Amino acid sequence: MPIYMDRHDVSEGVTAEDVAALHNEDLLIQHKFCCKGLSYWFDENRNTAFCLVEAPNKEAIIEMHAKAHGEVPNSIIEVDTSIVESFLGRIEDPAKSQKKELNIINNPAFRVLAVLKFIEDGQTILPTDAHLTQIKTTIENFDGRLIDSHNNHLLISFTSTTKALDATLVLKKLFSASKIDAKQIRIGISAGVPVTKQHGFFEETIKTAMRLTIMHQQQIIITTEVKELYESENRNHKLNTEEFITLPFQEEQFLNDLMNYLENEWQNPDLGVDDFCSHLGLSTSQLYRKTKGLLQTSTNNLIQKYRLDKAFKLLLKKEINISEIAFETGFNSAAYFTKCFQKKYGFSPSSLAKHT
């Protein structure tokens, strides 16, 4: 059966003991709905709880919660248990103390996520195996978890904001010692919970961290929330502004709105600046200033770069020919696509297809 994670936004004042009692009510009747509660996470500070449940479908989970205690979830997504474990460290309840009737878990699912990219001549590359070994050791030293080292990025999960920022600083110095130019490294740090309005696990947080890495900055880019969390953990220690740049919330919102629209519309060959202006409610000059100021590029160049990156990945798959890739990625002409590709990467699409 599929595995789901649901999210409950609980009332202020609800305690870990209250949530444990609700979880226990689920366990008592779960068999009636063909469900099996695997575990849950509770965050008293953010008033959220997340349940991991094996169930035939989402409706069965809603019905189980409704019958058990009436606290139905705000949202539910299907998940992969291996991915859940990689981010959160477990997929089962921690061992219960023999002295207590309830297994009280006050263990937040909130995580700080760091994305590292390595850029060379405009292309995203991965570090060597030797670097990866050093990376993993460093991450473990700061109680982090390396989630992904594929698809042209490293994704790391931390429970502590301070450790996340300290770890990325150490990693940056590690790369400098390995003679990797700081200009080749992009690091973005965001924070959030596993289930939001998005469909994927930690999707919102991952997307934000990934998008921070497209800003052409040598410093580590963090969200306003990450900065505030760091300062709350370090009352007498200010953030090092020479190493970290905090993206104001309004600019983070603009970046996400911009990229969400691009990700939805990039295959449209007629997509242009006017479409972005209409969607974002900005004039042409406002859009240019905001995009140029944040990403050091124009909107048209951003569209083209995004399409070429998609085309590069499609060429590596070798599933369709170059002309089909050109039109699939929003180019009106295969010849123009080839010209743009050659200019960006320094070699033609056909030579890439031939040598992969």
Short mmCIF file of the C-alpha atoms (twelve columns), coordinates in Angstrom:
data_MODEL
# 
_entry.id   MODEL 
# 
loop_
_atom_site.group_PDB 
_atom_site.id 
_atom_site.type_symbol 
_atom_site.label_atom_id 
_atom_site.label_alt_id 
_atom_site.label_comp_id 
_atom_site.label_asym_id 
_atom_site.label_seq_id 
_atom_site.Cartn_x 
_atom_site.Cartn_y 
_atom_site.Cartn_z 
_atom_site.pdbx_PDB_model_num 
ATOM 1   C CA . MET A 1   0.000   0.000  0.000   1 
ATOM 2   C CA . PRO A 2   1.103   3.593  -0.536  1 
ATOM 3   C CA . ILE A 3   2.562   5.695  2.275   1 
ATOM 4   C CA . TYR A 4   1.267   9.176  3.012   1 
ATOM 5   C CA . MET A 5   2.277   12.085 5.216   1 
ATOM 6   C CA . ASP A 6   -0.392  14.464 6.429   1 
ATOM 7   C CA . ARG A 7   -0.171  17.847 8.077   1 
ATOM 8   C CA . HIS A 8   -2.267  19.072 11.006  1 
ATOM 9   C CA . ASP A 9   -2.225  22.751 11.996  1 
ATOM 10  C CA . VAL A 10  -3.086  22.434 15.685  1 
ATOM 11  C CA . SER A 11  -4.411  25.062 18.070  1 
ATOM 12  C CA . GLU A 12  -2.057  27.060 20.254  1 
ATOM 13  C CA . GLY A 13  -1.674  25.432 23.641  1 
ATOM 14  C CA . VAL A 14  -1.816  21.876 22.316  1 
ATOM 15  C CA . THR A 15  0.977   19.871 23.952  1 
ATOM 16  C CA . ALA A 16  3.085   16.896 22.931  1 
ATOM 17  C CA . GLU A 17  1.049   14.794 25.368  1 
ATOM 18  C CA . ASP A 18  -2.193  15.892 23.680  1 
ATOM 19  C CA . VAL A 19  -0.857  14.875 20.261  1 
ATOM 20  C CA . ALA A 20  0.388   11.539 21.625  1 
ATOM 21  C CA . ALA A 21  -3.123  10.836 22.923  1 
ATOM 22  C CA . LEU A 22  -4.648  11.668 19.519  1 
ATOM 23  C CA . HIS A 23  -2.104  9.412  17.811  1 
ATOM 24  C CA . ASN A 24  -3.034  6.627  20.211  1 
ATOM 25  C CA . GLU A 25  -6.719  7.070  19.311  1 
ATOM 26  C CA . ASP A 26  -5.766  6.586  15.646  1 
ATOM 27  C CA . LEU A 27  -3.909  3.370  16.444  1 
ATOM 28  C CA . LEU A 28  -6.928  1.922  18.270  1 
ATOM 29  C CA . ILE A 29  -9.215  2.063  15.219  1 
ATOM 30  C CA . GLN A 30  -6.794  2.200  12.264  1 
ATOM 31  C CA . HIS A 31  -7.558  -1.407 11.238  1 
ATOM 32  C CA . LYS A 32  -11.150 -0.439 10.453  1 
ATOM 33  C CA . PHE A 33  -9.868  1.804  7.666   1 
ATOM 34  C CA . CYS A 34  -7.038  -0.481 6.456   1 
ATOM 35  C CA . CYS A 35  -4.532  2.068  7.754   1 
ATOM 36  C CA . LYS A 36  -1.313  1.671  9.705   1 
ATOM 37  C CA . GLY A 37  0.137   4.635  11.577  1 
ATOM 38  C CA . LEU A 38  3.926   4.454  11.280  1 
ATOM 39  C CA . SER A 39  4.987   7.551  13.189  1 
ATOM 40  C CA . TYR A 40  4.392   11.252 13.727  1 
ATOM 41  C CA . TRP A 41  6.287   14.491 14.369  1 
ATOM 42  C CA . PHE A 42  5.108   17.369 16.543  1 
ATOM 43  C CA . ASP A 43  6.383   20.941 16.705  1 
ATOM 44  C CA . GLU A 44  5.025   22.842 19.690  1 
ATOM 45  C CA . ASN A 45  6.640   26.130 18.590  1 
ATOM 46  C CA . ARG A 46  5.003   26.090 15.149  1 
ATOM 47  C CA . ASN A 47  1.770   24.333 16.179  1 
ATOM 48  C CA . THR A 48  2.092   21.619 13.549  1 
ATOM 49  C CA . ALA A 49  1.939   17.831 13.568  1 
ATOM 50  C CA . PHE A 50  2.756   15.421 10.729  1 
ATOM 51  C CA . CYS A 51  1.568   11.805 10.577  1 
ATOM 52  C CA . LEU A 52  3.195   9.072  8.488   1 
ATOM 53  C CA . VAL A 53  0.518   6.545  7.541   1 
ATOM 54  C CA . GLU A 54  0.278   3.477  5.339   1 
ATOM 55  C CA . ALA A 55  -3.179  3.582  3.751   1 
ATOM 56  C CA . PRO A 56  -5.110  2.543  0.626   1 
ATOM 57  C CA . ASN A 57  -5.780  6.209  -0.218  1 
ATOM 58  C CA . LYS A 58  -6.005  9.723  1.232   1 
ATOM 59  C CA . GLU A 59  -9.709  9.385  1.948   1 
ATOM 60  C CA . ALA A 60  -9.082  6.469  4.331   1 
ATOM 61  C CA . ILE A 61  -6.706  8.633  6.384   1 
ATOM 62  C CA . ILE A 62  -9.224  11.472 6.602   1 
ATOM 63  C CA . GLU A 63  -11.975 9.068  7.668   1 
ATOM 64  C CA . MET A 64  -9.729  7.422  10.287  1 
ATOM 65  C CA . HIS A 65  -8.780  10.768 11.859  1 
ATOM 66  C CA . ALA A 66  -12.389 11.985 11.735  1 
ATOM 67  C CA . LYS A 67  -13.673 8.886  13.507  1 
ATOM 68  C CA . ALA A 68  -10.820 8.697  16.045  1 
ATOM 69  C CA . HIS A 69  -10.807 12.293 17.286  1 
ATOM 70  C CA . GLY A 70  -12.177 14.663 14.633  1 
ATOM 71  C CA . GLU A 71  -8.819  16.322 13.924  1 
ATOM 72  C CA . VAL A 72  -8.696  15.891 10.134  1 
ATOM 73  C CA . PRO A 73  -5.515  16.872 8.264   1 
ATOM 74  C CA . ASN A 74  -5.050  20.191 6.453   1 
ATOM 75  C CA . SER A 75  -3.174  18.489 3.614   1 
ATOM 76  C CA . ILE A 76  -1.880  15.048 2.591   1 
ATOM 77  C CA . ILE A 77  0.820   13.960 0.133   1 
ATOM 78  C CA . GLU A 78  2.088   10.555 -0.948  1 
ATOM 79  C CA . VAL A 79  5.708   9.947  0.081   1 
ATOM 80  C CA . ASP A 80  8.591   7.529  -0.316  1 
ATOM 81  C CA . THR A 81  9.704   6.186  3.085   1 
ATOM 82  C CA . SER A 82  13.377  6.176  2.066   1 
ATOM 83  C CA . ILE A 83  13.153  9.896  1.296   1 
ATOM 84  C CA . VAL A 84  11.290  10.579 4.547   1 
ATOM 85  C CA . GLU A 85  14.004  8.776  6.485   1 
ATOM 86  C CA . SER A 86  16.788  10.604 4.651   1 
ATOM 87  C CA . PHE A 87  15.346  14.000 5.649   1 
ATOM 88  C CA . LEU A 88  13.849  13.248 9.064   1 
ATOM 89  C CA . GLY A 89  16.016  10.384 10.308  1 
ATOM 90  C CA . ARG A 90  13.263  7.856  11.057  1 
ATOM 91  C CA . ILE A 91  10.030  6.322  9.762   1 
ATOM 92  C CA . GLU A 92  8.915   4.649  12.999  1 
ATOM 93  C CA . ASP A 93  8.113   5.894  16.486  1 
ATOM 94  C CA . PRO A 94  11.102  6.252  18.819  1 
ATOM 95  C CA . ALA A 95  11.257  3.702  21.633  1 
ATOM 96  C CA . LYS A 96  8.733   4.425  24.373  1 
ATOM 97  C CA . SER A 97  9.777   4.904  27.969  1 
ATOM 98  C CA . GLN A 98  8.527   1.983  30.070  1 
ATOM 99  C CA . LYS A 99  7.386   4.420  32.760  1 
ATOM 100 C CA . LYS A 100 4.848   6.165  30.500  1 
ATOM 101 C CA . GLU A 101 1.585   4.937  29.026  1 
ATOM 102 C CA . LEU A 102 1.800   7.239  26.000  1 
ATOM 103 C CA . ASN A 103 4.742   7.476  23.622  1 
ATOM 104 C CA . ILE A 104 5.129   11.251 23.775  1 
ATOM 105 C CA . ILE A 105 7.098   12.621 20.816  1 
ATOM 106 C CA . ASN A 106 8.062   16.295 20.774  1 
ATOM 107 C CA . ASN A 107 10.181  16.018 17.659  1 
ATOM 108 C CA . PRO A 108 9.695   18.698 14.950  1 
ATOM 109 C CA . ALA A 109 9.746   17.872 11.236  1 
ATOM 110 C CA . PHE A 110 11.046  21.384 10.496  1 
ATOM 111 C CA . ARG A 111 14.404  21.312 8.681   1 
ATOM 112 C CA . VAL A 112 17.019  23.727 7.376   1 
ATOM 113 C CA . LEU A 113 18.040  22.743 3.841   1 
ATOM 114 C CA . ALA A 114 21.234  23.745 2.062   1 
ATOM 115 C CA . VAL A 115 21.828  23.382 -1.676  1 
ATOM 116 C CA . LEU A 116 25.369  23.500 -3.085  1 
ATOM 117 C CA . LYS A 117 26.134  23.898 -6.786  1 
ATOM 118 C CA . PHE A 118 29.479  23.943 -8.539  1 
ATOM 119 C CA . ILE A 119 29.710  26.085 -11.683 1 
ATOM 120 C CA . GLU A 120 32.405  25.901 -14.361 1 
ATOM 121 C CA . ASP A 121 32.231  27.910 -17.596 1 
ATOM 122 C CA . GLY A 122 28.497  28.329 -17.183 1 
ATOM 123 C CA . GLN A 123 27.867  24.620 -16.621 1 
ATOM 124 C CA . THR A 124 26.855  22.963 -13.372 1 
ATOM 125 C CA . ILE A 125 29.212  20.162 -12.340 1 
ATOM 126 C CA . LEU A 126 29.534  17.772 -9.427  1 
ATOM 127 C CA . PRO A 127 32.523  17.473 -7.078  1 
ATOM 128 C CA . THR A 128 34.840  14.484 -7.311  1 
ATOM 129 C CA . ASP A 129 34.456  11.330 -5.196  1 
ATOM 130 C CA . ALA A 130 37.312  12.547 -2.991  1 
ATOM 131 C CA . HIS A 131 35.468  15.810 -2.369  1 
ATOM 132 C CA . LEU A 132 32.254  13.918 -1.647  1 
ATOM 133 C CA . THR A 133 33.978  11.900 1.080   1 
ATOM 134 C CA . GLN A 134 35.161  15.117 2.737   1 
ATOM 135 C CA . ILE A 135 31.727  16.664 2.285   1 
ATOM 136 C CA . LYS A 136 29.988  13.726 3.978   1 
ATOM 137 C CA . THR A 137 32.408  13.808 6.924   1 
ATOM 138 C CA . THR A 138 31.888  17.545 7.398   1 
ATOM 139 C CA . ILE A 139 28.110  17.200 7.218   1 
ATOM 140 C CA . GLU A 140 28.109  14.419 9.812   1 
ATOM 141 C CA . ASN A 141 30.270  16.551 12.121  1 
ATOM 142 C CA . PHE A 142 27.445  19.108 12.159  1 
ATOM 143 C CA . ASP A 143 24.657  16.511 12.580  1 
ATOM 144 C CA . GLY A 144 23.504  17.022 9.005   1 
ATOM 145 C CA . ARG A 145 22.280  14.504 6.455   1 
ATOM 146 C CA . LEU A 146 23.376  14.405 2.806   1 
ATOM 147 C CA . ILE A 147 20.098  13.848 0.969   1 
ATOM 148 C CA . ASP A 148 21.176  14.009 -2.656  1 
ATOM 149 C CA . SER A 149 24.459  14.266 -4.556  1 
ATOM 150 C CA . HIS A 150 23.017  13.779 -8.039  1 
ATOM 151 C CA . ASN A 151 21.198  15.859 -10.639 1 
ATOM 152 C CA . ASN A 152 23.892  18.543 -10.552 1 
ATOM 153 C CA . HIS A 153 23.529  19.572 -6.928  1 
ATOM 154 C CA . LEU A 154 24.114  18.598 -3.328  1 
ATOM 155 C CA . LEU A 155 21.130  18.756 -0.977  1 
ATOM 156 C CA . ILE A 156 21.777  18.698 2.779   1 
ATOM 157 C CA . SER A 157 19.308  18.616 5.691   1 
ATOM 158 C CA . PHE A 158 19.950  20.030 9.185   1 
ATOM 159 C CA . THR A 159 17.855  20.225 12.344  1 
ATOM 160 C CA . SER A 160 19.830  23.229 13.644  1 
ATOM 161 C CA . THR A 161 20.114  26.556 11.807  1 
ATOM 162 C CA . THR A 162 23.409  27.359 13.517  1 
ATOM 163 C CA . LYS A 163 24.925  24.039 12.501  1 
ATOM 164 C CA . ALA A 164 23.644  24.483 8.943   1 
ATOM 165 C CA . LEU A 165 25.362  27.841 8.573   1 
ATOM 166 C CA . ASP A 166 28.539  26.697 10.322  1 
ATOM 167 C CA . ALA A 167 28.701  23.577 8.147   1 
ATOM 168 C CA . THR A 168 28.365  25.496 4.886   1 
ATOM 169 C CA . LEU A 169 31.149  27.856 5.957   1 
ATOM 170 C CA . VAL A 170 33.429  24.892 6.662   1 
ATOM 171 C CA . LEU A 171 32.487  23.322 3.321   1 
ATOM 172 C CA . LYS A 172 33.279  26.565 1.519   1 
ATOM 173 C CA . LYS A 173 36.723  26.700 3.140   1 
ATOM 174 C CA . LEU A 174 37.217  23.034 2.294   1 
ATOM 175 C CA . PHE A 175 36.625  23.751 -1.384  1 
ATOM 176 C CA . SER A 176 38.931  26.774 -1.307  1 
ATOM 177 C CA . ALA A 177 41.684  24.576 0.153   1 
ATOM 178 C CA . SER A 178 41.022  22.154 -2.711  1 
ATOM 179 C CA . LYS A 179 41.661  25.045 -5.133  1 
ATOM 180 C CA . ILE A 180 38.039  25.323 -6.207  1 
ATOM 181 C CA . ASP A 181 37.461  29.012 -6.965  1 
ATOM 182 C CA . ALA A 182 34.792  30.614 -4.780  1 
ATOM 183 C CA . LYS A 183 33.192  31.896 -7.994  1 
ATOM 184 C CA . GLN A 184 32.462  28.271 -8.897  1 
ATOM 185 C CA . ILE A 185 30.422  27.637 -5.744  1 
ATOM 186 C CA . ARG A 186 26.793  28.616 -5.193  1 
ATOM 187 C CA . ILE A 187 25.135  27.951 -1.820  1 
ATOM 188 C CA . GLY A 188 21.513  28.629 -0.901  1 
ATOM 189 C CA . ILE A 189 19.887  27.920 2.479   1 
ATOM 190 C CA . SER A 190 16.159  27.824 3.196   1 
ATOM 191 C CA . ALA A 191 13.995  26.313 5.947   1 
ATOM 192 C CA . GLY A 192 10.561  24.759 6.173   1 
ATOM 193 C CA . VAL A 193 8.326   21.751 6.746   1 
ATOM 194 C CA . PRO A 194 7.751   18.589 4.673   1 
ATOM 195 C CA . VAL A 195 4.089   19.126 3.763   1 
ATOM 196 C CA . THR A 196 2.742   22.440 2.430   1 
ATOM 197 C CA . LYS A 197 0.398   23.352 -0.433  1 
ATOM 198 C CA . GLN A 198 2.945   21.891 -2.857  1 
ATOM 199 C CA . HIS A 199 2.677   18.262 -3.959  1 
ATOM 200 C CA . GLY A 200 6.229   17.129 -3.131  1 
ATOM 201 C CA . PHE A 201 8.030   16.332 0.111   1 
ATOM 202 C CA . PHE A 202 9.797   19.523 1.311   1 
ATOM 203 C CA . GLU A 203 9.118   20.813 -2.215  1 
ATOM 204 C CA . GLU A 204 8.644   24.457 -1.249  1 
ATOM 205 C CA . THR A 205 11.822  24.600 0.844   1 
ATOM 206 C CA . ILE A 206 13.939  22.738 -1.715  1 
ATOM 207 C CA . LYS A 207 12.776  24.987 -4.549  1 
ATOM 208 C CA . THR A 208 13.610  28.132 -2.597  1 
ATOM 209 C CA . ALA A 209 17.098  26.881 -1.666  1 
ATOM 210 C CA . MET A 210 17.730  25.811 -5.282  1 
ATOM 211 C CA . ARG A 211 16.599  29.181 -6.599  1 
ATOM 212 C CA . LEU A 212 18.918  31.051 -4.243  1 
ATOM 213 C CA . THR A 213 21.836  29.390 -6.055  1 
ATOM 214 C CA . ILE A 214 20.972  31.114 -9.349  1 
ATOM 215 C CA . MET A 215 21.873  34.448 -7.769  1 
ATOM 216 C CA . HIS A 216 25.390  35.339 -8.899  1 
ATOM 217 C CA . GLN A 217 26.883  35.853 -5.450  1 
ATOM 218 C CA . GLN A 218 30.045  34.438 -3.909  1 
ATOM 219 C CA . GLN A 219 28.507  34.658 -0.444  1 
ATOM 220 C CA . ILE A 220 26.075  32.107 0.954   1 
ATOM 221 C CA . ILE A 221 22.489  33.250 0.313   1 
ATOM 222 C CA . ILE A 222 19.945  32.655 3.080   1 
ATOM 223 C CA . THR A 223 16.267  33.485 3.508   1 
ATOM 224 C CA . THR A 224 15.023  35.998 6.066   1 
ATOM 225 C CA . GLU A 225 13.522  33.132 8.072   1 
ATOM 226 C CA . VAL A 226 16.919  31.406 8.287   1 
ATOM 227 C CA . LYS A 227 18.532  34.652 9.487   1 
ATOM 228 C CA . GLU A 228 15.868  35.104 12.167  1 
ATOM 229 C CA . LEU A 229 16.236  31.496 13.313  1 
ATOM 230 C CA . TYR A 230 20.009  31.892 13.540  1 
ATOM 231 C CA . GLU A 231 19.689  35.074 15.598  1 
ATOM 232 C CA . SER A 232 17.160  33.443 17.938  1 
ATOM 233 C CA . GLU A 233 19.640  30.607 18.531  1 
ATOM 234 C CA . ASN A 234 22.562  33.030 19.001  1 
ATOM 235 C CA . ARG A 235 21.326  36.012 21.002  1 
ATOM 236 C CA . ASN A 236 24.816  37.419 21.572  1 
ATOM 237 C CA . HIS A 237 26.307  36.571 18.198  1 
ATOM 238 C CA . LYS A 238 25.457  38.489 15.031  1 
ATOM 239 C CA . LEU A 239 25.361  36.907 11.601  1 
ATOM 240 C CA . ASN A 240 28.574  37.297 9.601   1 
ATOM 241 C CA . THR A 241 27.369  39.560 6.789   1 
ATOM 242 C CA . GLU A 242 30.642  39.170 4.888   1 
ATOM 243 C CA . GLU A 243 29.954  35.460 4.419   1 
ATOM 244 C CA . PHE A 244 26.147  35.465 4.312   1 
ATOM 245 C CA . ILE A 245 23.650  37.540 2.347   1 
ATOM 246 C CA . THR A 246 20.070  37.596 3.602   1 
ATOM 247 C CA . LEU A 247 17.431  37.814 0.888   1 
ATOM 248 C CA . PRO A 248 14.618  40.111 2.075   1 
ATOM 249 C CA . PHE A 249 11.224  38.414 2.213   1 
ATOM 250 C CA . GLN A 250 9.734   40.557 -0.584  1 
ATOM 251 C CA . GLU A 251 12.619  39.649 -2.907  1 
ATOM 252 C CA . GLU A 252 12.293  35.972 -1.969  1 
ATOM 253 C CA . GLN A 253 8.588   36.173 -2.818  1 
ATOM 254 C CA . PHE A 254 9.377   37.851 -6.158  1 
ATOM 255 C CA . LEU A 255 12.014  35.221 -6.975  1 
ATOM 256 C CA . ASN A 256 9.586   32.386 -6.258  1 
ATOM 257 C CA . ASP A 257 6.741   34.029 -8.202  1 
ATOM 258 C CA . LEU A 258 9.077   34.655 -11.142 1 
ATOM 259 C CA . MET A 259 10.440  31.112 -11.194 1 
ATOM 260 C CA . ASN A 260 7.059   29.467 -10.596 1 
ATOM 261 C CA . TYR A 261 5.688   31.222 -13.666 1 
ATOM 262 C CA . LEU A 262 8.766   30.360 -15.738 1 
ATOM 263 C CA . GLU A 263 8.583   26.698 -14.699 1 
ATOM 264 C CA . ASN A 264 4.939   26.547 -15.772 1 
ATOM 265 C CA . GLU A 265 5.287   28.423 -19.074 1 
ATOM 266 C CA . TRP A 266 8.834   27.816 -20.395 1 
ATOM 267 C CA . GLN A 267 7.713   25.470 -23.197 1 
ATOM 268 C CA . ASN A 268 5.474   28.156 -24.695 1 
ATOM 269 C CA . PRO A 269 7.439   29.482 -27.729 1 
ATOM 270 C CA . ASP A 270 5.597   32.824 -27.514 1 
ATOM 271 C CA . LEU A 271 6.530   33.411 -23.861 1 
ATOM 272 C CA . GLY A 272 7.947   36.893 -23.432 1 
ATOM 273 C CA . VAL A 273 8.464   39.839 -21.102 1 
ATOM 274 C CA . ASP A 274 4.868   41.056 -21.500 1 
ATOM 275 C CA . ASP A 275 3.552   37.743 -20.164 1 
ATOM 276 C CA . PHE A 276 5.708   38.044 -17.028 1 
ATOM 277 C CA . CYS A 277 4.644   41.670 -16.549 1 
ATOM 278 C CA . SER A 278 0.977   40.734 -16.789 1 
ATOM 279 C CA . HIS A 279 1.335   37.771 -14.411 1 
ATOM 280 C CA . LEU A 280 3.446   39.603 -11.821 1 
ATOM 281 C CA . GLY A 281 1.611   42.936 -12.067 1 
ATOM 282 C CA . LEU A 282 4.756   44.885 -12.996 1 
ATOM 283 C CA . SER A 283 5.702   47.318 -15.740 1 
ATOM 284 C CA . THR A 284 8.449   46.380 -18.209 1 
ATOM 285 C CA . SER A 285 10.954  48.668 -16.480 1 
ATOM 286 C CA . GLN A 286 10.012  47.384 -13.010 1 
ATOM 287 C CA . LEU A 287 10.427  43.757 -14.100 1 
ATOM 288 C CA . TYR A 288 13.791  44.516 -15.691 1 
ATOM 289 C CA . ARG A 289 15.102  46.325 -12.607 1 
ATOM 290 C CA . LYS A 290 13.935  43.635 -10.203 1 
ATOM 291 C CA . THR A 291 15.208  40.715 -12.317 1 
ATOM 292 C CA . LYS A 292 18.506  42.402 -13.168 1 
ATOM 293 C CA . GLY A 293 19.062  43.476 -9.567  1 
ATOM 294 C CA . LEU A 294 18.366  40.029 -8.156  1 
ATOM 295 C CA . LEU A 295 19.758  37.691 -10.826 1 
ATOM 296 C CA . GLN A 296 22.119  39.970 -12.802 1 
ATOM 297 C CA . THR A 297 20.342  39.064 -16.034 1 
ATOM 298 C CA . SER A 298 17.351  40.162 -18.090 1 
ATOM 299 C CA . THR A 299 14.064  38.269 -18.189 1 
ATOM 300 C CA . ASN A 300 14.642  37.209 -21.815 1 
ATOM 301 C CA . ASN A 301 18.097  35.867 -20.961 1 
ATOM 302 C CA . LEU A 302 16.637  34.035 -17.959 1 
ATOM 303 C CA . ILE A 303 14.045  32.349 -20.198 1 
ATOM 304 C CA . GLN A 304 16.692  31.315 -22.718 1 
ATOM 305 C CA . LYS A 305 19.086  29.999 -20.072 1 
ATOM 306 C CA . TYR A 306 16.305  27.959 -18.464 1 
ATOM 307 C CA . ARG A 307 15.344  26.444 -21.818 1 
ATOM 308 C CA . LEU A 308 18.948  25.624 -22.710 1 
ATOM 309 C CA . ASP A 309 19.485  23.921 -19.348 1 
ATOM 310 C CA . LYS A 310 16.390  21.794 -20.014 1 
ATOM 311 C CA . ALA A 311 17.640  21.023 -23.528 1 
ATOM 312 C CA . PHE A 312 21.048  19.978 -22.173 1 
ATOM 313 C CA . LYS A 313 19.390  17.406 -19.903 1 
ATOM 314 C CA . LEU A 314 17.173  16.121 -22.721 1 
ATOM 315 C CA . LEU A 315 20.209  15.666 -24.963 1 
ATOM 316 C CA . LEU A 316 21.868  13.530 -22.303 1 
ATOM 317 C CA . LYS A 317 18.810  11.260 -22.204 1 
ATOM 318 C CA . LYS A 318 18.973  10.639 -25.985 1 
ATOM 319 C CA . GLU A 319 15.241  9.933  -26.164 1 
ATOM 320 C CA . ILE A 320 14.382  12.417 -28.956 1 
ATOM 321 C CA . ASN A 321 16.388  14.084 -31.738 1 
ATOM 322 C CA . ILE A 322 17.833  17.613 -31.721 1 
ATOM 323 C CA . SER A 323 15.022  19.203 -33.764 1 
ATOM 324 C CA . GLU A 324 12.422  17.709 -31.441 1 
ATOM 325 C CA . ILE A 325 14.354  18.951 -28.400 1 
ATOM 326 C CA . ALA A 326 14.500  22.463 -29.892 1 
ATOM 327 C CA . PHE A 327 10.726  22.660 -30.276 1 
ATOM 328 C CA . GLU A 328 10.088  20.796 -27.003 1 
ATOM 329 C CA . THR A 329 12.058  23.470 -25.129 1 
ATOM 330 C CA . GLY A 330 10.270  26.464 -26.666 1 
ATOM 331 C CA . PHE A 331 12.553  27.362 -29.598 1 
ATOM 332 C CA . ASN A 332 10.823  28.186 -32.906 1 
ATOM 333 C CA . SER A 333 13.829  27.128 -34.967 1 
ATOM 334 C CA . ALA A 334 16.294  24.249 -34.643 1 
ATOM 335 C CA . ALA A 335 18.984  26.429 -36.245 1 
ATOM 336 C CA . TYR A 336 18.464  29.222 -33.701 1 
ATOM 337 C CA . PHE A 337 18.458  26.665 -30.889 1 
ATOM 338 C CA . THR A 338 21.812  25.289 -32.106 1 
ATOM 339 C CA . LYS A 339 23.269  28.809 -32.309 1 
ATOM 340 C CA . CYS A 340 22.166  29.667 -28.748 1 
ATOM 341 C CA . PHE A 341 23.351  26.303 -27.398 1 
ATOM 342 C CA . GLN A 342 26.788  26.700 -29.022 1 
ATOM 343 C CA . LYS A 343 27.152  30.205 -27.594 1 
ATOM 344 C CA . LYS A 344 26.275  29.121 -24.042 1 
ATOM 345 C CA . TYR A 345 28.184  25.844 -23.800 1 
ATOM 346 C CA . GLY A 346 30.969  26.231 -26.359 1 
ATOM 347 C CA . PHE A 347 29.963  23.142 -28.341 1 
ATOM 348 C CA . SER A 348 27.034  22.120 -30.514 1 
ATOM 349 C CA . PRO A 349 24.054  19.986 -29.447 1 
ATOM 350 C CA . SER A 350 25.097  17.322 -31.972 1 
ATOM 351 C CA . SER A 351 28.590  17.025 -30.480 1 
ATOM 352 C CA . LEU A 352 27.112  16.586 -26.984 1 
ATOM 353 C CA . ALA A 353 24.700  13.928 -28.249 1 
ATOM 354 C CA . LYS A 354 27.535  12.175 -30.061 1 
ATOM 355 C CA . HIS A 355 29.878  12.009 -27.064 1 
ATOM 356 C CA . THR A 356 27.433  10.890 -24.358 1 
# 
